[in-house]
Amino acid sequence: MKLSFRRRLISVGVVIGALTLGGAGIGTAQASTSHTLHPRPATAKPTVVLVHGAWADGSSWDKVATKLQHDGYRVVTPPNLLSGVENDAANLRAYLDTITGPIVLVGHSYGGMVITNAALGDKQVKALVYVDAYIPEQHDTVLSLTSAVPGSVFAAEASTVFDQVAIPGDDPHNVNLYVKPSIFGTAFADKSIPAKDVAVLAARQRPLAFNALVEESGEPAWRGIPSWSVIGKQDAVIPAAQQIAMSKRAKAHTIEINAPHLSMLTDAGAVTNQIEAAAKATD
């Protein structure tokens, strides 16, 4: 499917397709004109795909992305639609189909649900990395995993933690959920993130559709793809004990750090190191 898609792009002369494949062509042209006697084979690093979680956007990965780029990795942070597990996974899968070469797929929080489903059967995905994330088994839901171990601030009556906004034209039972500003900091951050920064994060949060909480996860990609995890021991959204249980079930290479749910903001170095460990293991 991926090869035929690229052939179609080239056949119609689409500029984007030409640019996508242009790196290899340019490299060959340079080698032929420079008369290199012993060209070295290219050993490209995998593309790192960072998938954000609920009530966030791609900017939540900025610190990690900067470090990865500094270390020579190609990094992309496609938007997670936050519309439901099946639809979000399908959209991510379509994005992955446009990437050439090996992929390290990273998910934060709800993003873990999405990457687990999107990567199934994708031979280009060489590693899965879960950062303060859900690592679901088949039939698990965000709701069931959140409440499996006591301690999550979201294991409460929905009206006490979420503001609900109707989705025009959709099922009236499916609404957009926004985390109440009064508990946003308690849920996602700790004192290591200044209050003014927490206020900005709360103000620009992207909503999660209610469907995403109750849709069952499918067959997990981690059964066939090696996985790594980062567990924030101060996580108030997914209790550390639950993250440990999910990581063990997936046989993930795990590190635990003294961080809240947004460990990629408070401990970007540790998160980056774990991602790069996964990338190096795929060589």
N, C-alpha and C positions, 0 to 999 in steps of 0.2 A: 504493500500500500504506500509506504513512504517513498520508495524508488519511483513508482509510477507517478506519484504526485509531483516529484521534482522533475521528471521527464516532461510532464505536461507543461510545467512552468517554463522550462527551457524551450520547448517546442513552439510556444507562442511568443517567445521573446520577452517574457515579463521581466522587468528590470530587477525586481526584488529577488526572483529566483536566480538571476545571474549573479547578483551580489552575494547571495547565500553560498553559492559554489565558487565564487570568484577567488577566495583565499587560496584554494588548492591550485587553481589555474595560474594565478599570479606567481605562486611559488615555483611552479614548473617552468614558467617562462624565464624567471630570473636564473634558475639553475642552468637552463640551456644557453643563455646569453653570456653567463659568466664563465662557462667552460670549466665548471667544477669537476675535478677528476674523481673525487671520492665523496659524493654527497651523502650526508647523514640522513637516515630515515626520520621523519617527523614523529615525535611522541607527544601528541597533543594531550593536555590535561582535560579531564572531563568538564563538561558544562555543569555548573551548580545552579539548580533551579530552586529558588526560595519561595515557599508558599506561606503566606500570612494566615493568621487565624481570624476568628470572629471579632467584631468590634475594632477592627484595625485595617490598615492598608499596607502596601508594599514598603512604605517609609519605615515601618517597624524594623525592617532588616537593614537599614542604612549603615549602621556601624559595622555589622558583619560583612555586608557586601563590599564596603570600602577595604576592609582587611583582606578579603579573598582576592579582590582585584589587585591589590598591592602585591600579593603572592603569585600573581600570574594566572588566575582562574577567570574564565568567562563566567559572568554571573547574570542571571535574569530573574526578575521578580514579577511574574505575571499576576494580574489581579485575580483574586479568588472571589467569585460572585456571591458567596454566602447565601445561596438560594436553596440549598438542599444537597445532601451527600451525592446522590446519583447525578444530578445536573452539574454540580461543581466538578465532580470527577471526570465527567464526559468532556467538559470544557478544558480542563487541564490536560486530558489525554490528547485532545486535538492540538493543543499548543506543543506538547512534547513531540508530536509527529512532525513538527517543522524543524526540529533540532537534528543536526548531523553529528554523529559520534556518541561516545558514552556520556551518561548523565548521572549525577548525584542529586537525588531528589530529597528536599528538606521541607518538613512541615512543622509549623508551630501551632500548638493548641488544637483547635478544630481542623487546622490544616493537616494534622495527622490522619484524621478520618479521610480527607480528600486524597492524599498521596497513597494511602493504603489501597484505595479502590482504583485510582487512576493508573497506577504502575502495573497492575495485574497483566501479565502476558507481554509486557514491553521489554524486549531483550536489550534495549539501549540503556535502561535504568539499571545501573550496576550496584547502587547502594541507596538505602533509605535512611534518613536521619530524622529522628523525632526530638524536638526541642520543647520541653514542657507540654507534651502533646498526648493526644489520645492515640493508642495503638490498638485498634479494634480487632476482635475476632469476628467471624461471620455472625450476623444477627445482632451484634452489639449496636447500641445507639449512644449518642452523646448523653442523653438523659440517664440511661442505665449505668454508664461508666462514671458519670459525675456523682451519682448517689451510691455507688457500690461501697465506698469507704467513707466514713464520717469525716467531715471537715471542710467540704466545699461551701463557699458562701452562696453558690448558686443552687445548692440543694435545699431550696426553700420555695414557698409559695411564689409563683411567677410575678404576681402583682407587686410583691414587696421588693423585687430586685430589678424588674424590667419596666420600661415605659413601652407601651404597645401602640403601633401605628398601622392602620389598615393598608393593605396592598391593593390598589385599585384594579378591579377586573379579575382578581384572584379569588380562590376559595375563601370565604369569610372567616374560616377557622385558621387560615394561615396569615399571620400578621408579622410585621417587622418588629424585632425586639431591640431596644436600646437599653444599655445598662444605665441605671439611674446614676446621675452624677454624684450623689451622696455616698454611693458605695463603690464607685469606679476605682478609686485609689486603694481601698481595702482589698478589692478583688485582684487587681493586676500589679500593684506596686508595693513598695515599702519605703522606708525613709531614705533609701539610697537614690530614689528618684525625687527631685525637688517637687514641691507641691504645685508650682507654677507649670512645670512640664506635665504633670499628671492632669492638670486642668485643660491643657491644650489637647492631650490625648483623648480626654473625655469629650471635648467639644467637637472633634473631627471624627469620632468613631463612626464606622459603617455598620449598619444593622445586620443582624442575623435573622433569617426567616425562621419562624417557628418550626417549619417542616424539618429543618436541619437538626433539630433536637431529637426528633422521633423517628427519622428514617433509619432503617436497618442497614448496617454495613454489609458488603458482599464478601466474597472469598478474599482473604487478605493476601496482598502481594508479598508480605514479609515471609510467607512460607517458602518462597522460592528466591528471594532477594535478601542478601545480608543486610542487617540493620544495626544502627547505632542510636543511642539516646542520651539526652542531657536532662537531668532531673533537678529541678529547683527545689531544695528542701524546705523553702518557705512559701511554696506555691499555695495560694488560697483558692484557686479555681479547680485544679486537679490535685488532690492531696498527694504528697510524695509517696505514701504507701501504695496508692493506686497506680502511680506511674511505675513504681518498682515492680509491682505484680504484672503489669502489662509488658514491661521490658523483659522480664524473665520469661514470660509466655512466648514472646517473639524471639527469644535467644539473642537479644540485642547486646552489643558492646556498650556498656553503660558507665557514665560518670555522674556523680552527684556533686552539686555545688550549692553553696549557701546563697541562694538567690530566690527572688519572687517569680511570679508567672512570666514576667517580661525579662527573662534572663539574657536575651540577646541585646537588651539595652543596658543592663547593669553589669553583665559579665561577657561582653562581646568577644573578648580574647579566648575564654574557655570554650564558648560555643563554636567559634571559628576553628579552634584546634581540633575539636571533635569532628567537624565537617571535613577538615583536611585529612584527618586520620582515616575517615571513610574513603575519601578520594584516593589516597595513597594505597589503601588496601585493594583497590580495584585495578591497579596497574598490572 
